[in-house]
Amino acid sequence: MVWQSPVYAVIDRIEATPHGSVAVIVVDNGPTYNVPRRPGWKEGDVFRWNGRGWVKDAKEKRRRLEGRRRELEVLKARDPGGDIQL
């Protein structure tokens, strides 16, 4: 497959198989792949296509996490709570 930069992918989850664990990788707005897990890979890791292969991108991961944190704060501010009784 031909990728044009920048393309990002995220490890959605790690799954156990009879032959070892696989990383389920989701390409932004694209397909999902199961690839053999490499040492150090964990859920939520972000990778960037550099034209030759995938490389971990810690800066992009931090940017995405901060964006999700801001979204949660906005949602929390709009929710008065108290609608569920346990």
Rosetta blueprint (number, residue, H / E / L):
1 M L
2 V L
3 W L
4 Q L
5 S L
6 P L
7 V L
8 Y E
9 A E
10 V E
11 I E
12 D E
13 R E
14 I E
15 E E
16 A E
17 T E
18 P L
19 H L
20 G E
21 S E
22 V E
23 A E
24 V E
25 I E
26 V E
27 V E
28 D L
29 N L
30 G L
31 P L
32 T E
33 Y E
34 N E
35 V E
36 P E
37 R L
38 R L
39 P L
40 G L
41 W L
42 K L
43 E L
44 G L
45 D L
46 V E
47 F E
48 R E
49 W E
50 N L
51 G L
52 R L
53 G L
54 W E
55 V E
56 K E
57 D L
58 A H
59 K H
60 E H
61 K H
62 R H
63 R H
64 R H
65 L H
66 E H
67 G H
68 R H
69 R H
70 R H
71 E H
72 L H
73 E H
74 V H
75 L H
76 K H
77 A H
78 R H
79 D L
80 P L
81 G L
82 G L
83 D L
84 I L
85 Q L
86 L L
